[in-house]
Amino acid sequence: MSEKKTTGWQNIRRQLDDWSKPALIALVKDLHDASPDNRDFLLARFQAEEGAGAALEKYRRKIVEQFFPARGDGKLKLAEARKAIRDYRRATGNLTGTIDLMLTYVENGTEFTHEFGDINESFYNSLESVLNEMAQLLMREGKELYSRFRERIRRLATLVDGIGWGYGDAVRDQVYQLENELAGE
């Protein structure tokens, strides 16, 4: 049997090709109403050209909430915060907003350490990983954006003083590399 199963998307796509515009709009509305994640995705997708707006702020709140919620203590569900970054990027493709959210993640994690003390190695590894990914995005796709984020990035190098687990050194190294490669751009 060499017959391939039709994937879910191919089947859906084939059916959508025959739908009228009003039917497609009704489907998108149903998806919008079905879940908060869908609403956030659609809002972000349709605000992508605006560069930021309410969509970016919604995703930013999802990140900040993991560190500094409006009530109670931070849950530090780092996977949720990182998911917000991925979801925003997938919804919008907006590089500026994505870098902004990545920087928000690292800044809030660093501030959390200042407020509550040392955490653990996996916490710092996650912060470093996002910082490295952000640096790679800047160097590969967003060199012209560096000046927009430069002060925030440079501020990180001073915020990490006294933080252990090699985190402070890793952040300072990354900031130094970005300064060397992009400050003159």
C-alpha positions as YAML, in Angstrom:
chain: A
units: angstrom
residues:
- id: 1
  name: MET
  ca: [0.00, 0.00, 0.00]
- id: 2
  name: SER
  ca: [1.79, 3.10, -1.19]
- id: 3
  name: GLU
  ca: [-1.28, 5.28, -0.94]
- id: 4
  name: LYS
  ca: [-0.66, 8.30, 1.28]
- id: 5
  name: LYS
  ca: [-3.24, 9.49, 3.75]
- id: 6
  name: THR
  ca: [-4.55, 12.96, 3.12]
- id: 7
  name: THR
  ca: [-3.42, 15.24, 5.89]
- id: 8
  name: GLY
  ca: [-5.92, 17.27, 7.84]
- id: 9
  name: TRP
  ca: [-4.88, 20.58, 6.30]
- id: 10
  name: GLN
  ca: [-5.02, 19.31, 2.71]
- id: 11
  name: ASN
  ca: [-8.54, 18.08, 3.30]
- id: 12
  name: ILE
  ca: [-9.61, 21.37, 4.87]
- id: 13
  name: ARG
  ca: [-7.90, 23.41, 2.14]
- id: 14
  name: ARG
  ca: [-9.70, 21.48, -0.57]
- id: 15
  name: GLN
  ca: [-13.04, 22.28, 1.05]
- id: 16
  name: LEU
  ca: [-12.23, 25.95, 1.66]
- id: 17
  name: ASP
  ca: [-11.45, 26.50, -2.00]
- id: 18
  name: ASP
  ca: [-15.17, 26.23, -2.73]
- id: 19
  name: TRP
  ca: [-16.43, 28.45, 0.11]
- id: 20
  name: SER
  ca: [-17.87, 31.90, -0.46]
- id: 21
  name: LYS
  ca: [-16.41, 34.98, 1.20]
- id: 22
  name: PRO
  ca: [-19.31, 35.29, 3.69]
- id: 23
  name: ALA
  ca: [-18.84, 31.65, 4.71]
- id: 24
  name: LEU
  ca: [-15.10, 32.20, 5.23]
- id: 25
  name: ILE
  ca: [-15.77, 35.31, 7.30]
- id: 26
  name: ALA
  ca: [-18.25, 33.35, 9.44]
- id: 27
  name: LEU
  ca: [-15.62, 30.64, 9.95]
- id: 28
  name: VAL
  ca: [-13.00, 33.19, 11.05]
- id: 29
  name: LYS
  ca: [-15.54, 34.71, 13.46]
- id: 30
  name: ASP
  ca: [-16.26, 31.26, 14.91]
- id: 31
  name: LEU
  ca: [-12.52, 30.66, 15.35]
- id: 32
  name: HIS
  ca: [-12.20, 34.09, 16.98]
- id: 33
  name: ASP
  ca: [-14.98, 33.28, 19.43]
- id: 34
  name: ALA
  ca: [-13.68, 29.76, 20.16]
- id: 35
  name: SER
  ca: [-10.66, 30.68, 22.30]
- id: 36
  name: PRO
  ca: [-8.60, 33.54, 23.72]
- id: 37
  name: ASP
  ca: [-5.51, 32.24, 21.90]
- id: 38
  name: ASN
  ca: [-7.36, 32.43, 18.58]
- id: 39
  name: ARG
  ca: [-8.50, 35.99, 19.36]
- id: 40
  name: ASP
  ca: [-4.94, 37.05, 20.21]
- id: 41
  name: PHE
  ca: [-3.60, 35.42, 17.04]
- id: 42
  name: LEU
  ca: [-6.16, 37.10, 14.81]
- id: 43
  name: LEU
  ca: [-5.68, 40.49, 16.47]
- id: 44
  name: ALA
  ca: [-1.91, 40.20, 16.03]
- id: 45
  name: ARG
  ca: [-2.20, 39.03, 12.42]
- id: 46
  name: PHE
  ca: [-4.38, 41.95, 11.44]
- id: 47
  name: GLN
  ca: [-2.25, 44.48, 13.31]
- id: 48
  name: ALA
  ca: [1.04, 43.22, 11.89]
- id: 49
  name: GLU
  ca: [1.41, 46.18, 9.54]
- id: 50
  name: GLU
  ca: [0.90, 48.62, 12.41]
- id: 51
  name: GLY
  ca: [4.09, 47.29, 14.02]
- id: 52
  name: ALA
  ca: [2.82, 47.08, 17.56]
- id: 53
  name: GLY
  ca: [-0.44, 48.22, 19.00]
- id: 54
  name: ALA
  ca: [-2.73, 46.31, 21.29]
- id: 55
  name: ALA
  ca: [-1.59, 42.91, 19.98]
- id: 56
  name: LEU
  ca: [2.02, 43.44, 20.98]
- id: 57
  name: GLU
  ca: [0.92, 44.65, 24.40]
- id: 58
  name: LYS
  ca: [-1.26, 41.56, 24.92]
- id: 59
  name: TYR
  ca: [1.69, 39.28, 24.23]
- id: 60
  name: ARG
  ca: [3.95, 41.45, 26.39]
- id: 61
  name: ARG
  ca: [1.50, 41.08, 29.30]
- id: 62
  name: LYS
  ca: [1.59, 37.30, 28.88]
- id: 63
  name: ILE
  ca: [5.36, 37.42, 29.36]
- id: 64
  name: VAL
  ca: [5.43, 39.90, 32.24]
- id: 65
  name: GLU
  ca: [2.64, 37.99, 34.01]
- id: 66
  name: GLN
  ca: [4.95, 34.99, 34.45]
- id: 67
  name: PHE
  ca: [7.42, 37.11, 36.40]
- id: 68
  name: PHE
  ca: [5.35, 39.91, 37.93]
- id: 69
  name: PRO
  ca: [1.63, 39.11, 37.93]
- id: 70
  name: ALA
  ca: [-0.91, 41.70, 38.99]
- id: 71
  name: ARG
  ca: [-1.73, 39.44, 41.96]
- id: 72
  name: GLY
  ca: [0.39, 36.99, 43.86]
- id: 73
  name: ASP
  ca: [3.86, 35.75, 43.09]
- id: 74
  name: GLY
  ca: [5.36, 35.04, 39.71]
- id: 75
  name: LYS
  ca: [4.65, 31.51, 38.52]
- id: 76
  name: LEU
  ca: [7.80, 31.42, 36.38]
- id: 77
  name: LYS
  ca: [6.13, 29.29, 33.75]
- id: 78
  name: LEU
  ca: [8.90, 30.17, 31.35]
- id: 79
  name: ALA
  ca: [7.48, 27.92, 28.65]
- id: 80
  name: GLU
  ca: [4.30, 30.04, 28.67]
- id: 81
  name: ALA
  ca: [6.32, 33.24, 28.33]
- id: 82
  name: ARG
  ca: [8.40, 31.79, 25.49]
- id: 83
  name: LYS
  ca: [5.23, 30.52, 23.82]
- id: 84
  name: ALA
  ca: [3.91, 34.08, 23.79]
- id: 85
  name: ILE
  ca: [6.99, 35.16, 21.83]
- id: 86
  name: ARG
  ca: [6.62, 32.30, 19.34]
- id: 87
  name: ASP
  ca: [2.88, 32.87, 18.95]
- id: 88
  name: TYR
  ca: [3.36, 36.58, 18.28]
- id: 89
  name: ARG
  ca: [6.03, 35.90, 15.70]
- id: 90
  name: ARG
  ca: [3.95, 33.21, 14.00]
- id: 91
  name: ALA
  ca: [0.90, 35.47, 13.92]
- id: 92
  name: THR
  ca: [2.61, 38.60, 12.68]
- id: 93
  name: GLY
  ca: [6.04, 37.87, 11.24]
- id: 94
  name: ASN
  ca: [6.88, 41.25, 12.78]
- id: 95
  name: LEU
  ca: [10.61, 41.25, 13.56]
- id: 96
  name: THR
  ca: [10.59, 44.47, 15.58]
- id: 97
  name: GLY
  ca: [7.81, 43.25, 17.86]
- id: 98
  name: THR
  ca: [9.44, 39.83, 18.22]
- id: 99
  name: ILE
  ca: [12.76, 41.34, 19.29]
- id: 100
  name: ASP
  ca: [10.90, 43.65, 21.67]
- id: 101
  name: LEU
  ca: [9.17, 40.65, 23.30]
- id: 102
  name: MET
  ca: [12.41, 38.70, 23.56]
- id: 103
  name: LEU
  ca: [14.07, 41.63, 25.26]
- id: 104
  name: THR
  ca: [11.04, 41.98, 27.56]
- id: 105
  name: TYR
  ca: [11.49, 38.32, 28.57]
- id: 106
  name: VAL
  ca: [15.18, 38.73, 29.41]
- id: 107
  name: GLU
  ca: [14.66, 42.07, 31.19]
- id: 108
  name: ASN
  ca: [11.86, 40.70, 33.36]
- id: 109
  name: GLY
  ca: [13.79, 37.55, 34.22]
- id: 110
  name: THR
  ca: [16.77, 39.66, 35.23]
- id: 111
  name: GLU
  ca: [14.60, 42.02, 37.28]
- id: 112
  name: PHE
  ca: [12.96, 39.02, 38.93]
- id: 113
  name: THR
  ca: [16.38, 37.84, 40.12]
- id: 114
  name: HIS
  ca: [17.15, 41.26, 41.55]
- id: 115
  name: GLU
  ca: [13.88, 41.27, 43.43]
- id: 116
  name: PHE
  ca: [13.81, 37.67, 44.68]
- id: 117
  name: GLY
  ca: [17.43, 36.46, 44.60]
- id: 118
  name: ASP
  ca: [19.18, 33.72, 42.68]
- id: 119
  name: ILE
  ca: [16.92, 31.20, 41.00]
- id: 120
  name: ASN
  ca: [18.51, 28.15, 39.33]
- id: 121
  name: GLU
  ca: [20.57, 27.11, 36.35]
- id: 122
  name: SER
  ca: [17.65, 26.21, 34.08]
- id: 123
  name: PHE
  ca: [16.09, 29.63, 34.71]
- id: 124
  name: TYR
  ca: [19.26, 31.40, 33.61]
- id: 125
  name: ASN
  ca: [19.75, 29.02, 30.70]
- id: 126
  name: SER
  ca: [16.31, 29.98, 29.44]
- id: 127
  name: LEU
  ca: [17.07, 33.70, 29.71]
- id: 128
  name: GLU
  ca: [20.42, 33.22, 27.94]
- id: 129
  name: SER
  ca: [18.78, 31.15, 25.22]
- id: 130
  name: VAL
  ca: [16.24, 33.87, 24.43]
- id: 131
  name: LEU
  ca: [18.96, 36.55, 24.53]
- id: 132
  name: ASN
  ca: [21.10, 34.52, 22.12]
- id: 133
  name: GLU
  ca: [18.16, 33.98, 19.80]
- id: 134
  name: MET
  ca: [17.38, 37.70, 19.90]
- id: 135
  name: ALA
  ca: [21.02, 38.55, 19.11]
- id: 136
  name: GLN
  ca: [21.00, 36.16, 16.15]
- id: 137
  name: LEU
  ca: [17.81, 37.74, 14.81]
- id: 138
  name: LEU
  ca: [19.36, 41.19, 15.11]
- id: 139
  name: MET
  ca: [22.57, 40.13, 13.36]
- id: 140
  name: ARG
  ca: [20.89, 38.12, 10.59]
- id: 141
  name: GLU
  ca: [17.67, 40.01, 9.87]
- id: 142
  name: GLY
  ca: [17.48, 43.21, 11.89]
- id: 143
  name: LYS
  ca: [20.79, 45.05, 11.90]
- id: 144
  name: GLU
  ca: [18.97, 48.29, 11.23]
- id: 145
  name: LEU
  ca: [16.84, 47.71, 14.36]
- id: 146
  name: TYR
  ca: [19.77, 47.60, 16.78]
- id: 147
  name: SER
  ca: [19.77, 51.35, 17.42]
- id: 148
  name: ARG
  ca: [16.11, 51.11, 18.43]
- id: 149
  name: PHE
  ca: [16.91, 48.57, 21.18]
- id: 150
  name: ARG
  ca: [20.47, 49.56, 21.98]
- id: 151
  name: GLU
  ca: [19.83, 51.33, 25.30]
- id: 152
  name: ARG
  ca: [17.71, 48.48, 26.64]
- id: 153
  name: ILE
  ca: [20.31, 45.93, 25.59]
- id: 154
  name: ARG
  ca: [23.17, 47.92, 27.11]
- id: 155
  name: ARG
  ca: [21.18, 48.34, 30.32]
- id: 156
  name: LEU
  ca: [21.06, 44.55, 30.63]
- id: 157
  name: ALA
  ca: [24.85, 44.46, 30.94]
- id: 158
  name: THR
  ca: [24.64, 46.57, 34.10]
- id: 159
  name: LEU
  ca: [21.56, 44.83, 35.50]
- id: 160
  name: VAL
  ca: [23.34, 41.46, 35.61]
- id: 161
  name: ASP
  ca: [26.05, 42.54, 38.05]
- id: 162
  name: GLY
  ca: [26.20, 40.11, 40.93]
- id: 163
  name: ILE
  ca: [24.00, 37.44, 39.31]
- id: 164
  name: GLY
  ca: [25.52, 33.99, 39.46]
- id: 165
  name: TRP
  ca: [25.34, 30.79, 37.45]
- id: 166
  name: GLY
  ca: [27.50, 32.42, 34.74]
- id: 167
  name: TYR
  ca: [24.49, 34.43, 33.67]
- id: 168
  name: GLY
  ca: [26.08, 37.83, 34.21]
- id: 169
  name: ASP
  ca: [29.13, 36.91, 32.15]
- id: 170
  name: ALA
  ca: [27.01, 35.44, 29.35]
- id: 171
  name: VAL
  ca: [24.86, 38.58, 29.11]
- id: 172
  name: ARG
  ca: [27.84, 40.93, 29.15]
- id: 173
  name: ASP
  ca: [29.53, 38.83, 26.44]
- id: 174
  name: GLN
  ca: [26.42, 38.93, 24.27]
- id: 175
  name: VAL
  ca: [26.01, 42.70, 24.73]
- id: 176
  name: TYR
  ca: [29.69, 43.22, 23.92]
- id: 177
  name: GLN
  ca: [29.34, 41.16, 20.75]
- id: 178
  name: LEU
  ca: [26.24, 43.09, 19.64]
- id: 179
  name: GLU
  ca: [27.96, 46.41, 20.33]
- id: 180
  name: ASN
  ca: [31.02, 45.35, 18.32]
- id: 181
  name: GLU
  ca: [29.03, 44.08, 15.36]
- id: 182
  name: LEU
  ca: [26.06, 46.42, 15.20]
- id: 183
  name: ALA
  ca: [26.73, 49.69, 17.04]
- id: 184
  name: GLY
  ca: [28.38, 51.24, 14.01]
- id: 185
  name: GLU
  ca: [25.69, 50.08, 11.56]
...
